């Protein structure tokens, strides 16, 4: 194992390398290997302060560095920080980034090995990962615009690392928590993997090869995803629902998984069956804190709930009231006003504005009460469009007009209770049509 060449980027001139060394066997073996190479190395040790033995680990690493005249930089977590794997990783890599910038490091190496690779694949499978989630740990990743993170031992086995430590008399720290099966990765390592090895001595290699093949298939399939997406898309994040329903069951699943994964929506695999049902039944669902999937008869939309709304298309923040018997002008959002003005002309030539106009001549004399409301759509809204003999659901009218779902939620509506009186740019209610002379002029602008 220790004769294996380290895969360091040949383009790096006179590389200055940081080694992330915890004090455990993996990182101490990596440190000893690098000490025998031509590279200029700096050891980075980060203390999460989770264990009482953490101070001894730091001393072990520092002593090795002093003995071999290697630069050593220490960092530690703040007191009372959240003890979670995600937070620990963030703190650790933030420390690496700061040191790298200050020391002008070309790259930082971590001591991940092939058994880490195997455990990661099993862990992700158990949690419901799809092909993208089975992507192998990369030998090189970009941590930021300039810093490269390398895993030079990634294809080396744990057995080979332990053999190197014995032959070279490497001292290392033993983390007692690695034996605690309340941690899921430890449970995999100590309980699950030994049983897999009883099934087949080559379980690790076979599973890793299978996962790599699945990942390769997913890379090739990404071309098919782009073709399907182009076929369905009316515009970004808007699909033709009828075309989606005509796809095969397998294509629907593949497309939804790829789409959710591309938009970094967690739990993609578990959501797919539910989403197919949602699309079939023309319903809506929150995908996560940011995104919502909405469906109607014609379209499937991925809506960003909190951002990406233009000033002119925002939903109304509240209901507005207009008093019928006086001229009134209300600002309903950043750029639009609703104006109510009593019709005062002595004569009327019945020159009505068109449906698409933002002005309407109406007769409000038959309304009970003195106030009408301006708001966005609500459940159970009804509408009797001009010329209709009966009341229909507002939702049905908007669908028939082929108004995009995203736009429907933001339309300003003039209402009386649950009944819609005017949809600016579309139609007035037949109930307020003018027979002889208008009582009121309504404007949106």
C-alpha positions in Angstrom: 0.0 0.0 0.0 2.7 2.5 1.0 4.4 1.9 -2.4 1.4 3.2 -4.2 2.0 6.5 -6.0 0.1 9.5 -4.6 -2.1 11.1 -7.2 -1.2 14.7 -6.8 -2.0 17.2 -9.6 1.1 17.4 -11.8 0.2 21.0 -12.7 1.1 22.1 -9.1 4.5 23.7 -9.1 6.4 23.3 -5.9 3.2 22.3 -4.1 2.7 23.3 -0.5 0.3 20.8 1.0 -1.9 20.8 4.1 -2.6 17.4 5.7 -5.7 17.1 7.8 -4.5 14.9 10.7 -6.8 13.9 13.5 -4.4 11.5 15.3 -6.3 8.4 14.2 -4.5 5.5 12.4 -5.6 6.6 8.9 -4.4 10.2 9.1 -1.2 9.3 11.0 -0.3 6.8 8.3 -1.0 9.4 5.6 1.2 11.8 7.5 4.1 9.3 7.7 3.8 8.6 3.9 3.9 12.2 3.0 6.8 12.9 5.3 8.9 10.6 3.0 7.9 12.5 -0.2 9.3 15.6 -1.8 6.3 17.8 -0.8 6.4 20.6 1.6 3.7 19.8 4.2 1.8 21.5 7.0 -0.2 19.6 9.4 -3.7 20.9 10.3 -5.4 19.5 13.4 -8.9 20.5 14.4 -10.2 19.7 17.9 -14.1 19.4 18.0 -13.8 19.0 21.8 -16.4 16.3 21.9 -14.3 13.8 23.8 -12.1 14.1 26.9 -9.3 12.4 25.0 -9.2 15.1 22.3 -6.4 17.0 24.0 -4.2 13.8 24.0 -4.9 13.4 20.3 -3.7 16.9 19.6 -0.6 16.3 21.7 0.2 13.1 19.8 0.0 14.9 16.4 2.0 17.9 17.7 4.7 15.6 19.1 5.1 13.8 15.8 5.4 17.1 14.0 8.0 18.4 16.4 10.1 15.2 16.1 10.2 15.5 12.4 10.3 19.3 12.1 6.9 19.6 10.4 4.8 22.8 10.7 1.8 22.2 12.9 -1.4 24.4 13.0 -4.1 23.8 15.6 -7.7 24.9 15.6 -10.7 24.1 17.8 -14.5 24.4 17.9 -16.1 27.2 19.9 -17.5 26.3 23.3 -21.1 25.1 23.4 -21.4 24.6 19.6 -24.0 22.2 18.2 -22.6 18.7 18.3 -23.6 17.2 14.9 -21.8 15.6 12.1 -22.9 18.3 9.6 -21.8 21.1 12.0 -18.5 19.4 12.8 -17.7 19.0 9.1 -18.5 22.7 8.4 -16.3 23.9 11.3 -13.5 21.6 10.2 -13.5 22.7 6.6 -13.9 26.4 7.5 -10.7 26.0 9.5 -9.0 24.3 6.6 -10.0 27.1 4.2 -8.8 29.9 6.5 -5.4 28.2 7.1 -5.1 27.5 3.3 -5.6 31.1 2.5 -3.2 32.4 5.1 -0.5 29.8 4.3 -1.1 29.9 0.5 -1.7 26.2 0.3 -2.2 24.5 -3.0 -4.3 21.7 -1.6 -5.3 19.8 1.5 -5.3 16.1 1.9 -7.7 14.0 4.0 -7.2 10.3 4.9 -10.4 8.7 3.5 -9.9 5.1 2.3 -11.8 2.4 0.4 -13.7 1.2 3.5 -15.0 4.7 4.0 -16.1 4.6 0.4 -18.0 1.3 1.1 -19.6 2.5 4.3 -20.8 5.7 2.5 -22.4 3.7 -0.3 -24.2 1.4 2.1 -25.3 4.3 4.3 -26.7 6.2 1.3 -28.5 3.1 0.0 -30.2 2.6 3.4 -31.3 6.2 3.4 -32.9 5.8 -0.1 -30.3 7.3 -2.4 -30.8 7.3 -6.1 -28.0 7.0 -8.8 -26.7 10.5 -8.0 -26.5 9.7 -4.3 -24.4 6.6 -5.1 -21.7 8.7 -6.7 -18.4 7.6 -5.4 -16.4 9.8 -3.1 -14.2 11.9 -5.4 -10.4 11.8 -5.2 -10.3 15.5 -5.8 -12.9 18.2 -5.0 -12.8 22.0 -5.1 -13.5 23.4 -1.7 -13.7 26.9 -3.0 -12.4 28.8 -6.1 -8.8 28.0 -5.3 -8.5 25.3 -2.7 -8.3 21.6 -3.8 -9.1 18.8 -1.4 -7.4 15.4 -2.2 -8.0 11.9 -0.8 -4.7 10.1 -1.8 -5.6 6.9 0.2 -9.1 6.6 -1.3 -8.5 3.3 -3.0 -6.4 1.8 -0.2 -7.9 -0.8 2.2 -8.1 -0.4 6.0 -6.2 -3.7 6.3 -3.3 -2.2 4.3 -3.3 0.9 6.4 -3.1 -1.2 9.6 -0.3 -3.2 8.1 1.7 -0.1 7.3 1.2 1.2 10.9 2.5 -2.1 12.3 5.5 -2.3 10.1 6.5 1.4 10.6 5.7 1.5 14.3 3.2 4.4 13.9 1.7 5.6 17.1 -1.9 6.7 16.8 -5.0 7.6 18.9 -7.9 5.2 19.3 -11.3 6.9 19.4 -13.4 4.8 21.8 -16.6 6.2 20.2 -15.8 4.2 17.1 -17.1 1.2 19.0 -20.4 2.8 20.0 -23.1 1.3 17.7 -25.6 4.1 18.5 -23.7 5.9 15.7 -25.1 4.6 12.4 -21.8 4.3 10.6 -20.4 2.3 13.5 -23.4 0.1 13.3 -22.7 -0.5 9.6 -19.0 -1.1 10.2 -19.3 -3.4 13.2 -22.6 -5.3 12.6 -23.8 -5.1 9.0 -20.6 -5.4 7.0 -19.3 -8.5 8.8 -22.6 -10.3 7.8 -22.2 -9.2 4.2 -18.7 -10.6 4.2 -20.1 -14.0 5.4 -22.3 -13.9 2.3 -19.4 -13.2 0.1 -15.7 -12.5 0.9 -15.6 -10.0 -1.9 -18.8 -8.2 -0.8 -17.1 -4.8 -0.6 -15.5 -5.0 -4.1 -18.7 -6.4 -5.7 -21.0 -3.8 -4.2 -18.6 -0.9 -5.0 -18.3 -2.2 -8.6 -22.1 -2.4 -8.9 -22.6 1.1 -7.5 -20.0 2.4 -9.9 -21.8 0.7 -12.8 -25.1 2.3 -11.6 -23.4 5.7 -11.5 -22.0 5.2 -15.0 -25.5 4.4 -16.2 -26.9 7.5 -14.6 -24.3 9.6 -16.4 -25.3 8.2 -19.8 -29.0 8.5 -18.8 -28.5 12.2 -18.2 -28.5 12.7 -22.0 -31.9 11.1 -22.1 -33.1 13.3 -19.3 -32.2 16.4 -21.2 -34.1 15.2 -24.2 -37.2 14.4 -22.1 -37.0 17.8 -20.4 -36.8 19.6 -23.8 -39.8 17.6 -25.0 -42.0 18.6 -22.0 -40.8 22.1 -21.1 -42.9 25.1 -22.1 -40.4 27.4 -20.3 -38.1 27.0 -17.3 -39.7 24.9 -14.6 -43.0 24.6 -16.5 -44.0 21.3 -18.1 -46.8 20.2 -20.3 -48.9 18.0 -18.1 -50.5 16.0 -21.0 -47.1 15.2 -22.5 -45.9 14.0 -19.0 -48.9 11.7 -18.6 -48.2 10.2 -22.0 -44.7 9.1 -20.9 -44.1 5.5 -19.7 -44.2 4.9 -16.0 -40.4 4.4 -16.0 -39.8 7.6 -17.9 -42.0 9.5 -15.4 -40.1 8.2 -12.4 -36.7 8.8 -14.0 -37.6 12.4 -15.1 -39.0 13.4 -11.7 -36.0 12.0 -9.8 -33.5 13.7 -12.2 -35.4 17.0 -12.0 -35.7 17.0 -8.2 -32.0 16.0 -7.8 -30.9 18.8 -10.3 -32.8 21.3 -8.1 -31.1 20.0 -4.9 -34.5 19.0 -3.4 -33.7 16.5 -0.6 -35.5 13.1 -0.3 -36.0 13.0 -4.0 -36.3 9.2 -4.2 -39.0 8.9 -1.5 -41.1 11.7 -3.1 -41.4 10.3 -6.6 -44.4 8.0 -6.2 -46.3 10.7 -4.3 -45.5 13.3 -7.0 -46.9 11.0 -9.8 -50.2 10.8 -7.8 -50.2 14.6 -7.3 -49.7 15.2 -11.0 -52.4 12.7 -12.0 -54.9 14.3 -9.6 -54.0 17.9 -10.5 -53.1 18.9 -6.9 -50.2 20.8 -5.3 -47.5 19.9 -2.7 -44.7 21.6 -0.8 -41.4 19.8 -1.9 -39.3 21.5 0.8 -39.0 24.9 2.4 -38.2 26.6 -0.9 -40.0 24.8 -3.6 -43.6 23.9 -4.3 -45.0 21.7 -7.1 -48.3 23.0 -8.5 -50.5 21.3 -11.2 -53.6 22.1 -13.2 -55.2 20.6 -16.2 -52.4 21.8 -18.6 -49.2 22.5 -16.7 -46.8 21.3 -14.0 -44.9 24.1 -12.3 -42.0 24.1 -9.9 -42.6 27.3 -7.9 -40.0 29.0 -5.8 -42.1 30.0 -2.8 -40.1 32.9 -1.3 -38.0 34.4 -4.0 -38.0 35.1 -7.7 -41.3 37.1 -7.7 -41.1 40.4 -9.6 -42.4 43.6 -8.1 -45.3 43.8 -10.6 -46.4 40.2 -10.0 -46.4 39.9 -6.2 -49.5 38.5 -4.5 -51.4 41.1 -2.5 -50.3 41.3 1.1 -53.8 41.9 2.4 -57.4 42.5 1.3 -58.4 46.0 0.2 -61.8 47.6 0.5 -63.5 50.1 -1.8 -66.5 52.2 -0.8 -69.2 52.2 -3.5 -70.6 55.7 -3.2 -67.4 57.7 -3.5 -64.4 58.1 -5.7 -61.5 56.1 -4.3 -58.0 55.1 -5.3 -56.1 52.3 -3.5 -52.4 51.3 -4.0 -52.5 47.5 -4.0 -48.9 46.8 -4.6 -45.7 48.5 -5.7 -46.9 49.5 -9.1 -50.7 49.0 -9.3 -53.7 51.0 -8.1 -57.4 50.1 -8.2 -59.7 53.0 -8.7 -63.4 53.2 -8.2 -65.2 56.2 -9.7 -69.0 56.9 -9.8 -70.2 57.3 -13.4 -71.4 60.9 -13.7 -71.9 61.4 -17.4 -75.4 62.5 -18.4 -75.5 60.2 -21.4 -73.9 56.9 -22.3 -73.2 55.7 -25.8 -72.5 52.1 -24.7 -69.0 52.2 -26.0 -67.7 49.5 -23.6 -64.0 48.7 -23.0 -62.8 45.3 -24.3 -62.3 42.3 -22.0 -58.6 42.7 -22.1 -58.8 46.3 -21.0 -57.8 47.3 -17.5 -61.0 49.4 -17.2 -64.6 48.3 -16.8 -68.0 50.0 -16.8 -70.3 48.3 -14.4 -73.6 48.5 -12.6 -73.2 48.0 -8.8 -76.6 49.2 -7.8 -77.9 45.7 -7.1 -75.1 44.9 -4.6 -76.1 44.6 -1.0 -73.8 46.6 1.2 -71.5 49.6 0.6 -68.1 47.9 0.3 -66.4 45.6 -2.3 -63.1 43.9 -1.7 -59.9 43.6 -3.8 -57.9 40.4 -3.1 -56.3 37.3 -4.6 -58.2 34.1 -5.3 -59.4 31.9 -2.4 -60.9 28.5 -2.2 -64.6 28.2 -3.1 -64.5 31.4 -5.2 -67.3 31.5 -7.8 -67.8 33.6 -10.9 -70.6 34.2 -13.5 -68.7 35.5 -16.5 -70.3 38.0 -18.8 -72.8 36.2 -21.1 -73.0 33.0 -18.9 -76.4 31.8 -17.7 -75.0 30.2 -14.5 -72.4 30.5 -11.9 -69.2 28.4 -12.2 -66.2 27.8 -10.0 -63.5 30.5 -10.5 -60.9 27.7 -10.9 -62.8 26.2 -13.9 -62.9 29.7 -15.6 -59.2 30.3 -15.1 -58.3 26.8 -16.5 -60.6 27.3 -19.5 -58.9 30.7 -20.2 -55.5 28.8 -20.0 -54.1 31.3 -17.5 -50.8 29.9 -16.1 -51.1 28.5 -12.6 -48.4 30.8 -11.3 -50.2 33.9 -12.6 -53.7 32.8 -11.3 -52.5 33.1 -7.6 -51.5 36.8 -8.2 -54.4 38.1 -10.1 -56.1 41.1 -8.4 -59.8 40.3 -8.1 -62.7 42.6 -7.3 -65.1 40.6 -5.2 -68.2 40.6 -3.0 -67.7 37.8 -0.5 -66.9 34.6 -2.4 -68.3 36.0 -5.7 -66.0 37.5 -8.3 -67.2 40.8 -9.8 -64.3 41.7 -12.1 -61.1 40.0 -13.2 -59.1 42.9 -14.7 -58.0 42.0 -18.3 -60.4 39.1 -18.6 -64.1 39.7 -17.8 -66.7 41.3 -15.6 -69.4 39.3 -13.9 -72.7 39.0 -15.7 -74.4 40.1 -12.5 -72.9 43.7 -12.7 -73.3 44.1 -16.5 -74.7 47.5 -17.7 -78.2 47.4 -19.1 -78.8 51.1 -19.7 -76.2 53.2 -17.9 -73.1 52.4 -15.6 -73.1 53.3 -12.0 -69.4 52.9 -11.6 -66.0 52.9 -13.5 -63.4 50.5 -12.2 -59.7 50.8 -13.3 -56.5 48.9 -12.7 -53.3 50.8 -13.4 
